[in-house]
Amino acid sequence: MRLNEVTYNDAKPIEGYGPGFFRIGGEVFESAVLTGADGTHAWGGFEDRDMLLALAGQVDVLFIGTGAEIAHIPSALRDPLEEAGVGVEVMSSPAAARTYNVLLSEGRRIALAMLPV
């Protein structure tokens, strides 16, 4: 069996999460986060759509982690993102973190916004 080393280019993988926190690239964040090729930043949640709209043209897919359970995101968030050409995939934060890491290792143009579990 041959193993290949995974590289993540500029973006950092999700290393862990727990109640109220995420560990990304060796740093702990105790809030909702937005992460991708431009780094990791605190995110204000569903009402903070400007940070996500700024990703238009930079990413092909934005994963949105809705916390411990999957939930619908408000149309006031989804509609402007889709109009701007940002593909949106909604799932629980644990599933979003795993999916993000896999696609990040493949060199995809993605970003992840997550609410804590």
OpenMM code with the backbone's topology and positions (N, CA, C; nanometers):
from openmm import Vec3, app, unit

residues = "MET ARG LEU ASN GLU VAL THR TYR ASN ASP ALA LYS PRO ILE GLU GLY TYR GLY PRO GLY PHE PHE ARG ILE GLY GLY GLU VAL PHE GLU SER ALA VAL LEU THR GLY ALA ASP GLY THR HIS ALA TRP GLY GLY PHE GLU ASP ARG ASP MET LEU LEU ALA LEU ALA GLY GLN VAL ASP VAL LEU PHE ILE GLY THR GLY ALA GLU ILE ALA HIS ILE PRO SER ALA LEU ARG ASP PRO LEU GLU GLU ALA GLY VAL GLY VAL GLU VAL MET SER SER PRO ALA ALA ALA ARG THR TYR ASN VAL LEU LEU SER GLU GLY ARG ARG ILE ALA LEU ALA MET LEU PRO VAL".split()
positions = [
    Vec3(0.0848, -0.1175, 0.0000),
    Vec3(0.0000, 0.0000, 0.0000),
    Vec3(0.0889, 0.1231, 0.0000),
    Vec3(0.0518, 0.2196, -0.0809),
    Vec3(0.1259, 0.3447, -0.0890),
    Vec3(0.0431, 0.4555, -0.0263),
    Vec3(0.1036, 0.5326, 0.0637),
    Vec3(0.0358, 0.6462, 0.1265),
    Vec3(0.0913, 0.7749, 0.0696),
    Vec3(0.0050, 0.8678, 0.0419),
    Vec3(0.0463, 0.9984, -0.0082),
    Vec3(0.0281, 1.1019, 0.1008),
    Vec3(0.1249, 1.1912, 0.1124),
    Vec3(0.1124, 1.2992, 0.2093),
    Vec3(0.0115, 1.4006, 0.1582),
    Vec3(-0.0754, 1.4456, 0.2461),
    Vec3(-0.1775, 1.5436, 0.2103),
    Vec3(-0.1219, 1.6832, 0.2329),
    Vec3(-0.1357, 1.7695, 0.1337),
    Vec3(-0.0986, 1.9100, 0.1495),
    Vec3(-0.2240, 1.9941, 0.1308),
    Vec3(-0.2291, 2.1078, 0.2001),
    Vec3(-0.3494, 2.1894, 0.1994),
    Vec3(-0.3295, 2.3279, 0.1379),
    Vec3(-0.2158, 2.3535, 0.0736),
    Vec3(-0.1868, 2.4841, 0.0151),
    Vec3(-0.2038, 2.5935, 0.1198),
    Vec3(-0.2811, 2.6986, 0.0922),
    Vec3(-0.2927, 2.8124, 0.1842),
    Vec3(-0.3940, 2.7901, 0.2962),
    Vec3(-0.4988, 2.7147, 0.2706),
    Vec3(-0.6031, 2.6933, 0.3707),
    Vec3(-0.5568, 2.5897, 0.4733),
    Vec3(-0.6138, 2.5981, 0.5915),
    Vec3(-0.5779, 2.5054, 0.6991),
    Vec3(-0.6938, 2.4109, 0.7281),
    Vec3(-0.6627, 2.2846, 0.7579),
    Vec3(-0.7684, 2.1874, 0.7854),
    Vec3(-0.8300, 2.2071, 0.9235),
    Vec3(-0.9496, 2.1529, 0.9384),
    Vec3(-1.0153, 2.1490, 1.0686),
    Vec3(-0.9531, 2.0324, 1.1438),
    Vec3(-0.8917, 2.0599, 1.2584),
    Vec3(-0.8237, 1.9557, 1.3348),
    Vec3(-0.9103, 1.8972, 1.4447),
    Vec3(-1.0091, 1.9730, 1.4894),
    Vec3(-1.0959, 1.9240, 1.5945),
    Vec3(-1.2030, 2.0253, 1.6291),
    Vec3(-1.2997, 1.9798, 1.7067),
    Vec3(-1.4076, 2.0675, 1.7504),
    Vec3(-1.4685, 2.0064, 1.8750),
    Vec3(-1.5395, 2.0876, 1.9479),
    Vec3(-1.6098, 2.0422, 2.0676),
    Vec3(-1.7121, 2.1475, 2.1047),
    Vec3(-1.7729, 2.1335, 2.2221),
    Vec3(-1.8752, 2.2303, 2.2623),
    Vec3(-1.8202, 2.3731, 2.2645),
    Vec3(-1.8616, 2.4529, 2.1680),
    Vec3(-1.8251, 2.5937, 2.1655),
    Vec3(-1.6901, 2.6281, 2.1057),
    Vec3(-1.6166, 2.5325, 2.0475),
    Vec3(-1.4854, 2.5670, 1.9913),
    Vec3(-1.4525, 2.4837, 1.8677),
    Vec3(-1.3560, 2.5375, 1.7907),
    Vec3(-1.2968, 2.4675, 1.6766),
    Vec3(-1.1458, 2.4818, 1.6876),
    Vec3(-1.0716, 2.3786, 1.6472),
    Vec3(-0.9261, 2.3870, 1.6379),
    Vec3(-0.8914, 2.3772, 1.4897),
    Vec3(-0.8333, 2.4854, 1.4381),
    Vec3(-0.8039, 2.4957, 1.2958),
    Vec3(-0.6592, 2.5400, 1.2801),
    Vec3(-0.5801, 2.4577, 1.2141),
    Vec3(-0.4406, 2.4925, 1.1914),
    Vec3(-0.3638, 2.5221, 1.3183),
    Vec3(-0.3936, 2.4499, 1.4263),
    Vec3(-0.3235, 2.4667, 1.5531),
    Vec3(-0.3767, 2.5780, 1.6415),
    Vec3(-0.4759, 2.6530, 1.5950),
    Vec3(-0.5351, 2.7611, 1.6719),
    Vec3(-0.6748, 2.7238, 1.7180),
    Vec3(-0.7134, 2.7694, 1.8367),
    Vec3(-0.8474, 2.7427, 1.8895),
    Vec3(-0.9331, 2.8680, 1.8708),
    Vec3(-1.0534, 2.8466, 1.8172),
    Vec3(-1.1498, 2.9541, 1.7961),
    Vec3(-1.2745, 2.9204, 1.8761),
    Vec3(-1.3177, 3.0134, 1.9616),
    Vec3(-1.4342, 2.9903, 2.0471),
    Vec3(-1.5536, 3.0705, 1.9977),
    Vec3(-1.5858, 3.0515, 1.8718),
    Vec3(-1.6999, 3.1215, 1.8123),
    Vec3(-1.7315, 3.0535, 1.6801),
    Vec3(-1.8343, 3.1018, 1.6147),
    Vec3(-1.8587, 3.0587, 1.4772),
    Vec3(-1.7414, 3.1082, 1.3937),
    Vec3(-1.7038, 3.0325, 1.2903),
    Vec3(-1.5870, 3.0680, 1.2104),
    Vec3(-1.6161, 3.0599, 1.0610),
    Vec3(-1.5359, 3.1345, 0.9864),
    Vec3(-1.5294, 3.1249, 0.8411),
    Vec3(-1.3842, 3.0940, 0.8095),
    Vec3(-1.3606, 2.9859, 0.7358),
    Vec3(-1.2240, 2.9482, 0.7032),
    Vec3(-1.2127, 2.9102, 0.5571),
    Vec3(-1.0963, 2.9350, 0.5028),
    Vec3(-1.0683, 2.9043, 0.3627),
    Vec3(-0.9288, 2.9516, 0.3283),
    Vec3(-0.9043, 2.9747, 0.2007),
    Vec3(-0.7713, 3.0133, 0.1545),
    Vec3(-0.7243, 3.1470, 0.2127),
    Vec3(-0.8185, 3.2342, 0.2511),
    Vec3(-0.7815, 3.3651, 0.3074),
    Vec3(-0.7622, 3.3626, 0.4582),
    Vec3(-0.7615, 3.2451, 0.5187),
    Vec3(-0.7423, 3.2333, 0.6626),
    Vec3(-0.8717, 3.2030, 0.7353),
    Vec3(-0.8642, 3.2071, 0.8664),
    Vec3(-0.9788, 3.1769, 0.9513),
    Vec3(-1.0160, 3.3013, 1.0310),
    Vec3(-1.1451, 3.3314, 1.0338),
    Vec3(-1.1944, 3.4519, 1.1004),
    Vec3(-1.3213, 3.4193, 1.1774),
    Vec3(-1.3464, 3.4962, 1.2830),
    Vec3(-1.4743, 3.4845, 1.3533),
    Vec3(-1.5844, 3.5220, 1.2549),
    Vec3(-1.6949, 3.4504, 1.2638),
    Vec3(-1.8095, 3.4749, 1.1758),
    Vec3(-1.9298, 3.5038, 1.2635),
    Vec3(-2.0119, 3.6004, 1.2262),
    Vec3(-2.1263, 3.6429, 1.3067),
    Vec3(-2.2512, 3.5589, 1.2911),
    Vec3(-2.2426, 3.4459, 1.2216),
    Vec3(-2.3589, 3.3596, 1.2058),
    Vec3(-2.4421, 3.3987, 1.0851),
    Vec3(-2.5637, 3.3474, 1.0802),
    Vec3(-2.6490, 3.3625, 0.9630),
    Vec3(-2.6757, 3.5079, 0.9243),
    Vec3(-2.6722, 3.5997, 1.0193),
    Vec3(-2.6973, 3.7404, 0.9878),
    Vec3(-2.5758, 3.8065, 0.9234),
    Vec3(-2.4588, 3.7470, 0.9353),
    Vec3(-2.3335, 3.8033, 0.8835),
    Vec3(-2.3081, 3.7506, 0.7424),
    Vec3(-2.3856, 3.7995, 0.6484),
    Vec3(-2.3747, 3.7460, 0.5126),
    Vec3(-2.2709, 3.8174, 0.4281),
    Vec3(-2.2267, 3.9389, 0.4672),
    Vec3(-2.1294, 4.0132, 0.3870),
    Vec3(-1.9971, 3.9382, 0.3725),
    Vec3(-1.9501, 3.8758, 0.4791),
    Vec3(-1.8261, 3.7984, 0.4717),
    Vec3(-1.8398, 3.6843, 0.3715),
    Vec3(-1.9569, 3.6238, 0.3678),
    Vec3(-1.9787, 3.5110, 0.2771),
    Vec3(-1.9951, 3.5584, 0.1336),
    Vec3(-2.0634, 3.6697, 0.1141),
    Vec3(-2.0809, 3.7242, -0.0206),
    Vec3(-1.9471, 3.7671, -0.0814),
    Vec3(-1.8520, 3.8057, 0.0025),
    Vec3(-1.7192, 3.8443, -0.0468),
    Vec3(-1.6454, 3.7271, -0.1103),
    Vec3(-1.6936, 3.6047, -0.0884),
    Vec3(-1.6298, 3.4853, -0.1462),
    Vec3(-1.6679, 3.4629, -0.2921),
    Vec3(-1.7646, 3.5382, -0.3433),
    Vec3(-1.8094, 3.5210, -0.4818),
    Vec3(-1.6899, 3.5341, -0.5760),
    Vec3(-1.6768, 3.4370, -0.6647),
    Vec3(-1.5672, 3.4349, -0.7600),
    Vec3(-1.4393, 3.3727, -0.7070),
    Vec3(-1.4316, 3.3542, -0.5750),
    Vec3(-1.3116, 3.2973, -0.5139),
    Vec3(-1.3271, 3.1490, -0.4815),
    Vec3(-1.4508, 3.1057, -0.4582),
    Vec3(-1.4760, 2.9659, -0.4233),
    Vec3(-1.5855, 2.9087, -0.5123),
    Vec3(-1.5798, 2.7790, -0.5305),
    Vec3(-1.6842, 2.7112, -0.6066),
    Vec3(-1.7971, 2.6658, -0.5159),
    Vec3(-1.7605, 2.6286, -0.3921),
    Vec3(-1.8606, 2.5809, -0.2968),
    Vec3(-1.8296, 2.6370, -0.1584),
    Vec3(-1.9341, 2.6813, -0.0921),
    Vec3(-1.9268, 2.7238, 0.0474),
    Vec3(-2.0059, 2.6229, 0.1288),
    Vec3(-1.9394, 2.5569, 0.2223),
    Vec3(-2.0081, 2.4662, 0.3137),
    Vec3(-2.0516, 2.5476, 0.4339),
    Vec3(-2.1748, 2.5282, 0.4767),
    Vec3(-2.2253, 2.5961, 0.5958),
    Vec3(-2.2629, 2.4890, 0.6970),
    Vec3(-2.1912, 2.4891, 0.8092),
    Vec3(-2.2186, 2.3971, 0.9192),
    Vec3(-2.3156, 2.4629, 1.0153),
    Vec3(-2.4280, 2.3967, 1.0403),
    Vec3(-2.5366, 2.4564, 1.1192),
    Vec3(-2.5348, 2.4152, 1.2658),
    Vec3(-2.4213, 2.3666, 1.3152),
    Vec3(-2.4133, 2.3240, 1.4540),
    Vec3(-2.4203, 2.1726, 1.4637),
    Vec3(-2.4681, 2.1232, 1.5762),
    Vec3(-2.4710, 1.9789, 1.6009),
    Vec3(-2.5660, 1.9054, 1.5068),
    Vec3(-2.6709, 1.9707, 1.4652),
    Vec3(-2.7714, 1.9093, 1.3780),
    Vec3(-2.7854, 1.9901, 1.2496),
    Vec3(-2.8241, 1.9236, 1.1440),
    Vec3(-2.8503, 1.9949, 1.0189),
    Vec3(-2.9781, 2.0767, 1.0342),
    Vec3(-2.9771, 2.1957, 0.9769),
    Vec3(-3.0933, 2.2842, 0.9827),
    Vec3(-3.0964, 2.3669, 0.8552),
    Vec3(-3.2116, 2.4185, 0.8209),
    Vec3(-3.2226, 2.5079, 0.7066),
    Vec3(-3.1591, 2.6417, 0.7413),
    Vec3(-3.0956, 2.7027, 0.6428),
    Vec3(-3.0458, 2.8379, 0.6649),
    Vec3(-3.1519, 2.9354, 0.6137),
    Vec3(-3.1543, 3.0556, 0.6686),
    Vec3(-3.2559, 3.1521, 0.6265),
    Vec3(-3.2437, 3.1852, 0.4777),
    Vec3(-3.3553, 3.2046, 0.4116),
    Vec3(-3.3523, 3.2412, 0.2696),
    Vec3(-3.2844, 3.3769, 0.2509),
    Vec3(-3.2863, 3.4610, 0.3541),
    Vec3(-3.2175, 3.5902, 0.3470),
    Vec3(-3.0662, 3.5726, 0.3374),
    Vec3(-3.0161, 3.4550, 0.3686),
    Vec3(-2.8749, 3.4221, 0.3521),
    Vec3(-2.8534, 3.3424, 0.2238),
    Vec3(-2.9318, 3.2386, 0.2044),
    Vec3(-2.9127, 3.1509, 0.0881),
    Vec3(-2.9341, 3.2227, -0.0450),
    Vec3(-3.0422, 3.2985, -0.0569),
    Vec3(-3.0764, 3.3616, -0.1851),
    Vec3(-2.9672, 3.4553, -0.2363),
    Vec3(-2.9144, 3.5485, -0.1551),
    Vec3(-2.8087, 3.6367, -0.2059),
    Vec3(-2.6812, 3.5603, -0.2433),
    Vec3(-2.6495, 3.4547, -0.1697),
    Vec3(-2.5310, 3.3751, -0.2029),
    Vec3(-2.5478, 3.3086, -0.3385),
    Vec3(-2.6630, 3.2493, -0.3601),
    Vec3(-2.6874, 3.1820, -0.4876),
    Vec3(-2.6918, 3.2832, -0.6024),
    Vec3(-2.7502, 3.4004, -0.5786),
    Vec3(-2.7536, 3.5047, -0.6819),
    Vec3(-2.6128, 3.5522, -0.7168),
    Vec3(-2.5224, 3.5503, -0.6187),
    Vec3(-2.3835, 3.5924, -0.6407),
    Vec3(-2.3002, 3.4814, -0.7048),
    Vec3(-2.3592, 3.3637, -0.7232),
    Vec3(-2.2875, 3.2534, -0.7860),
    Vec3(-2.2078, 3.1669, -0.6909),
    Vec3(-2.2344, 3.1793, -0.5620),
    Vec3(-2.1663, 3.0967, -0.4626),
    Vec3(-2.2499, 2.9705, -0.4395),
    Vec3(-2.1940, 2.8550, -0.4708),
    Vec3(-2.2626, 2.7295, -0.4434),
    Vec3(-2.2665, 2.7060, -0.2933),
    Vec3(-2.3806, 2.6687, -0.2408),
    Vec3(-2.3988, 2.6520, -0.0963),
    Vec3(-2.4383, 2.5077, -0.0665),
    Vec3(-2.3678, 2.4460, 0.0266),
    Vec3(-2.4022, 2.3128, 0.0766),
    Vec3(-2.4181, 2.3226, 0.2271),
    Vec3(-2.5352, 2.2876, 0.2765),
    Vec3(-2.5658, 2.2989, 0.4188),
    Vec3(-2.5648, 2.1604, 0.4812),
    Vec3(-2.5000, 2.1479, 0.5961),
    Vec3(-2.4954, 2.0221, 0.6709),
    Vec3(-2.4598, 2.0531, 0.8150),
    Vec3(-2.4614, 1.9522, 0.9003),
    Vec3(-2.4196, 1.9743, 1.0392),
    Vec3(-2.2721, 2.0158, 1.0387),
    Vec3(-2.2284, 2.0841, 1.1431),
    Vec3(-2.0892, 2.1287, 1.1489),
    Vec3(-1.9897, 2.0126, 1.1468),
    Vec3(-2.0143, 1.9011, 1.2198),
    Vec3(-1.9198, 1.7888, 1.2094),
    Vec3(-1.9074, 1.7347, 1.0664),
    Vec3(-2.0188, 1.7187, 0.9979),
    Vec3(-2.0153, 1.6690, 0.8599),
    Vec3(-1.9481, 1.7708, 0.7677),
    Vec3(-1.9751, 1.8981, 0.7894),
    Vec3(-1.9152, 2.0029, 0.7068),
    Vec3(-1.7634, 2.0058, 0.7252),
    Vec3(-1.7169, 1.9881, 0.8493),
    Vec3(-1.5723, 1.9877, 0.8755),
    Vec3(-1.5042, 1.8711, 0.8043),
    Vec3(-1.5645, 1.7536, 0.8116),
    Vec3(-1.5062, 1.6363, 0.7444),
    Vec3(-1.5038, 1.6550, 0.5933),
    Vec3(-1.6141, 1.7011, 0.5371),
    Vec3(-1.6231, 1.7207, 0.3923),
    Vec3(-1.5242, 1.8270, 0.3467),
    Vec3(-1.5147, 1.9356, 0.4217),
    Vec3(-1.4205, 2.0429, 0.3909),
    Vec3(-1.2776, 1.9886, 0.3857),
    Vec3(-1.2388, 1.9099, 0.4854),
    Vec3(-1.1025, 1.8577, 0.4887),
    Vec3(-1.0727, 1.7686, 0.3683),
    Vec3(-1.1674, 1.6842, 0.3305),
    Vec3(-1.1456, 1.5952, 0.2160),
    Vec3(-1.1280, 1.6772, 0.0882),
    Vec3(-1.2188, 1.7709, 0.0638),
    Vec3(-1.2104, 1.8500, -0.0589),
    Vec3(-1.0916, 1.9453, -0.0577),
    Vec3(-1.0545, 1.9931, 0.0593),
    Vec3(-0.9367, 2.0782, 0.0719),
    Vec3(-0.8113, 2.0003, 0.0326),
    Vec3(-0.8042, 1.8747, 0.0735),
    Vec3(-0.6878, 1.7925, 0.0393),
    Vec3(-0.6788, 1.7654, -0.1102),
    Vec3(-0.7897, 1.7800, -0.1804),
    Vec3(-0.7921, 1.7617, -0.3259),
    Vec3(-0.7623, 1.8919, -0.4003),
    Vec3(-0.7386, 1.9996, -0.3248),
    Vec3(-0.7054, 2.1274, -0.3863),
    Vec3(-0.8245, 2.2040, -0.4405),
    Vec3(-0.9425, 2.1746, -0.3920),
    Vec3(-1.0647, 2.2416, -0.4408),
    Vec3(-1.0733, 2.3852, -0.3896),
    Vec3(-1.1464, 2.4679, -0.4616),
    Vec3(-1.1721, 2.6076, -0.4226),
    Vec3(-1.2969, 2.6098, -0.3346),
    Vec3(-1.2754, 2.5977, -0.2045),
    Vec3(-1.3872, 2.5871, -0.1106),
    Vec3(-1.3640, 2.6765, 0.0101),
    Vec3(-1.4707, 2.7000, 0.0836),
    Vec3(-1.4652, 2.7693, 0.2117),
    Vec3(-1.5681, 2.7041, 0.3028),
    Vec3(-1.5547, 2.7312, 0.4312),
    Vec3(-1.6423, 2.6710, 0.5319),
    Vec3(-1.6797, 2.7741, 0.6356),
    Vec3(-1.8098, 2.7905, 0.6561),
    Vec3(-1.8628, 2.8737, 0.7646),
    Vec3(-1.9360, 2.7790, 0.8586),
    Vec3(-1.9011, 2.7806, 0.9877),
    Vec3(-1.9623, 2.6856, 1.0815),
    Vec3(-2.0023, 2.7505, 1.2118),
    Vec3(-2.1166, 2.7044, 1.2607),
    Vec3(-2.1611, 2.7361, 1.3952),
    Vec3(-2.1066, 2.6285, 1.4888),
    Vec3(-2.0739, 2.6626, 1.6125),
    Vec3(-2.0237, 2.5618, 1.7068),
    Vec3(-2.1266, 2.4533, 1.7375),
    Vec3(-2.0764, 2.3385, 1.7772),
    Vec3(-2.1637, 2.2269, 1.8164),
    Vec3(-2.2009, 2.2402, 1.9617),
] * unit.nanometer
topology = app.Topology()
chain = topology.addChain("A")
for resn in residues:
    res = topology.addResidue(resn, chain)
    for name in ("N", "CA", "C"):
        topology.addAtom(name, app.Element.getBySymbol(name[0]), res)
